Amino acid sequence: MASTPIPPATYPAGHHPSVLRSHAWRTAANSAAYLLPHLRPTMTILDIGCGPATITCDLATHVPAGHVTGIDTTEAILSTARATASARDVHNATFATGDIMALQYGDATFDVVHVHQVLQHVSDPVAALREMHRVTKPGGMVAARESDFEAMTWWPDVAGMKAWQQLYVRVARKSGGEPDAGRRLAAWAREAGFAKEKVRSSAGTWCYSTEEEVRWWSEMWAERTLKSGFAGAAVEGGFVDEKGLEDVARVWREWGSSEDAWFVMVHGEVICSV
């Protein structure tokens, strides 16, 4: 009997320029530091959900005698990924479309299979981790880092920021994802079949505190709120109307105008030994 296909989740933000700007800010240093000490020069890496490939290309520099394969769901974003690799003169990275729920690679293909901010957007993260395990070589690693939206914290406590956080969580769950994926990673890994002693868990943060960081972060979220796929998902889901979205964008700009503005995003991390 054929298995029932797993319904995909929908990435509510889409690939609006405001979203891609935030993705392009990510590096291996600020988004995969937990993994870097475990990399070796000859390793092969699969980077799932590579986006504009800023992390992918960084990983490639850590495996100069190895190779990184970056996959994402559309050719449109992969054209940006290839441009990133070309601009940085990275020659040991290639890109292809792919689906984390049905990877097109054979068993035991890669030394490391990596995701960053992907499992929170799929409808069955445990099945995704099993598929990642399948294509990882014995002795290799499955590595994942996911944000935890309800663990975010900020200052000052501008009225409306908590409402934005709750709105994001509701829209993400309506879209089939789990915005508090970070705290669940180790449990998901064990459910996917990794023994507890094979799962090393940790946490990492992004902190926005300088004037430049705060301005960038607040303006990015204000624009995402009004113009990215999140806006349509929020309105179509009946969570907010257009005026409500404008209010959220205003709140972000109000927070960003404070001299004391400070924001921390918390992430869960796991390295699962195969």
C-alpha positions in Angstrom: 0.0 0.0 0.0 1.4 3.4 -1.0 2.2 5.8 1.8 0.1 8.9 2.1 2.0 12.0 0.8 2.9 14.5 3.5 1.1 17.8 2.8 3.7 20.6 2.4 3.7 23.6 4.7 3.6 27.0 3.2 6.4 29.5 3.8 4.3 32.5 4.8 7.0 35.1 4.1 7.8 34.1 0.6 10.8 35.5 -1.2 10.0 39.2 -1.2 13.1 41.4 -1.3 12.7 42.3 2.4 12.8 38.6 3.2 15.8 37.9 1.0 17.7 40.8 2.6 17.4 39.1 6.0 18.4 35.7 4.5 21.4 37.3 2.8 22.6 38.7 6.1 23.1 35.2 7.5 26.6 33.7 7.5 28.1 30.5 8.8 29.6 32.6 11.6 26.4 34.0 12.8 24.1 31.1 11.9 26.1 27.9 12.0 28.9 28.5 14.5 27.8 25.4 16.4 28.6 23.2 13.3 31.9 24.7 12.1 34.3 23.0 14.6 33.1 19.6 13.4 33.8 20.2 9.7 36.8 18.7 7.9 38.4 19.9 4.6 37.2 16.9 2.5 33.6 16.7 3.7 30.6 16.7 1.4 27.7 18.8 2.7 24.0 19.0 1.7 22.6 22.4 2.6 18.8 22.2 2.5 16.9 25.5 2.0 20.0 27.3 0.9 18.2 30.5 -0.1 20.7 33.1 -1.5 23.6 30.8 -0.4 25.4 33.1 1.9 25.7 30.3 4.5 26.3 27.7 1.8 29.2 29.5 0.4 30.7 30.0 3.8 30.4 26.3 4.4 32.2 25.7 1.1 35.2 27.6 2.4 35.4 25.2 5.4 35.6 22.2 3.1 38.1 23.3 0.4 38.8 19.8 -0.7 35.2 18.8 -0.4 31.9 19.9 -1.9 28.6 21.6 -0.9 25.3 21.0 -2.6 22.7 23.6 -1.9 19.0 22.9 -2.6 15.9 25.0 -2.5 12.4 24.8 -3.9 12.6 27.2 -6.8 14.9 28.0 -9.6 14.3 31.7 -9.0 16.1 31.7 -5.6 18.7 29.3 -7.0 19.7 31.9 -9.6 20.5 34.2 -6.7 22.5 31.4 -5.0 24.6 30.8 -8.1 25.2 34.5 -8.4 26.4 34.6 -4.8 28.8 31.7 -5.4 30.1 33.4 -8.6 30.6 36.7 -6.9 32.6 35.1 -4.1 34.6 32.9 -6.5 33.3 29.7 -4.8 33.9 26.7 -7.1 33.1 23.8 -4.8 29.3 24.5 -4.4 26.5 23.5 -6.8 22.8 24.1 -6.6 19.6 22.2 -7.5 15.9 22.3 -6.8 14.9 19.8 -4.1 12.3 18.8 -1.5 13.4 18.0 2.0 10.6 15.5 2.3 11.8 13.5 -0.7 15.5 14.1 -1.3 16.7 13.1 -4.7 19.9 11.5 -3.4 20.8 8.0 -2.6 21.3 6.6 0.9 24.5 7.6 2.7 25.5 10.2 0.2 26.8 13.2 2.3 29.0 13.6 5.4 26.9 16.5 6.7 23.3 17.3 6.0 22.4 20.8 7.2 19.3 22.9 7.6 18.9 26.4 8.9 15.4 27.8 9.6 13.7 25.1 7.5 12.1 22.6 9.8 9.9 25.2 11.4 8.3 25.6 8.0 7.5 22.0 7.1 4.4 20.1 8.1 6.3 17.0 9.4 9.7 17.9 10.7 10.3 14.5 12.1 9.8 12.9 8.7 12.2 15.5 7.3 14.8 14.6 9.8 14.4 10.9 8.9 15.0 11.8 5.3 18.1 13.8 6.2 19.3 10.8 8.2 18.8 8.6 5.2 21.2 10.5 2.9 23.8 10.9 5.6 26.8 8.6 5.6 27.6 6.4 8.7 29.9 8.5 10.8 28.3 11.7 9.4 26.1 14.4 11.0 22.7 15.8 10.6 22.7 19.5 11.8 19.8 21.8 12.3 19.3 25.3 13.7 15.8 26.7 14.2 14.4 29.9 15.8 12.0 29.9 18.7 9.6 32.8 18.2 8.0 32.8 21.6 11.4 32.9 23.2 12.3 36.2 21.5 12.8 39.1 23.8 13.3 42.8 23.3 13.5 46.2 24.9 11.8 48.7 25.2 8.5 47.0 25.7 6.7 49.0 23.1 2.9 48.4 23.1 2.0 46.2 20.1 5.3 44.2 19.9 3.8 41.3 21.8 0.8 41.4 19.5 3.1 41.2 16.4 4.8 38.2 18.0 1.5 36.4 18.6 0.3 37.3 15.1 3.4 35.8 13.5 3.0 32.6 15.6 -0.7 32.2 14.6 0.0 32.8 10.9 2.9 30.3 10.9 0.9 27.6 12.5 -2.0 28.2 10.2 0.4 27.8 7.3 1.4 24.4 8.7 4.6 25.2 10.4 5.9 25.4 14.0 7.5 28.8 14.9 8.8 27.5 18.2 10.8 24.8 16.5 14.0 25.6 18.4 12.9 24.2 21.7 11.6 21.0 20.0 14.6 20.1 17.9 16.2 17.5 20.3 12.8 15.9 20.8 12.1 15.7 17.1 15.5 14.2 16.5 14.8 11.4 19.0 11.4 10.8 17.5 13.1 10.6 14.1 15.2 7.7 15.4 18.4 9.2 16.8 19.4 7.8 20.1 19.6 10.3 22.9 23.3 10.0 23.3 23.7 10.7 19.5 22.0 14.1 19.8 24.0 17.1 21.0 21.8 20.1 21.6 22.7 23.8 22.2 21.3 27.3 21.7 22.5 30.4 19.8 21.2 33.9 19.4 21.1 36.8 17.1 21.3 40.1 18.9 20.5 43.5 17.4 21.7 46.3 19.5 23.7 48.9 17.6 22.0 51.8 15.9 22.7 50.3 12.5 21.5 46.8 13.5 18.3 48.1 15.1 17.5 50.3 12.1 18.0 47.4 9.7 16.0 44.9 11.8 13.1 47.2 12.5 12.8 48.4 8.9 13.1 44.9 7.5 10.2 43.7 9.7 8.1 46.7 9.0 8.5 46.0 5.2 7.9 42.3 5.6 4.8 43.0 7.5 3.3 45.1 4.7 4.7 43.6 1.5 5.9 40.0 1.9 3.8 36.9 1.7 3.2 37.2 5.4 0.8 40.1 4.8 -1.4 38.1 2.4 -1.3 35.0 4.7 -2.3 37.2 7.8 -5.2 38.9 6.0 -6.5 35.8 4.2 -6.3 33.8 7.4 -8.6 36.3 9.0 -6.0 37.3 11.7 -5.8 41.0 10.8 -6.9 43.5 8.3 -4.8 46.0 6.2 -5.1 48.6 8.9 -3.9 46.1 11.5 -0.8 45.4 9.3 -0.1 49.1 9.1 -0.3 49.3 12.9 2.2 46.5 13.2 4.6 48.2 10.8 4.3 51.4 12.8 5.0 49.5 16.1 8.2 48.1 14.5 9.4 51.6 13.5 8.5 53.0 16.9 10.6 50.3 18.6 13.4 50.9 16.1 13.5 54.6 16.9 14.3 54.1 20.6 17.9 54.8 21.7 17.6 51.8 24.0 16.3 49.3 21.4 17.7 45.8 21.9 16.3 42.6 20.4 17.4 38.9 20.8 16.2 36.0 18.7 16.9 32.6 20.3 17.6 29.4 18.3 17.8 25.8 19.2 20.6 23.7 17.6 21.3 20.0 17.3 24.0 17.9 15.8 22.9 14.3 15.4 25.6 11.7 14.9 24.8 9.0 12.3 
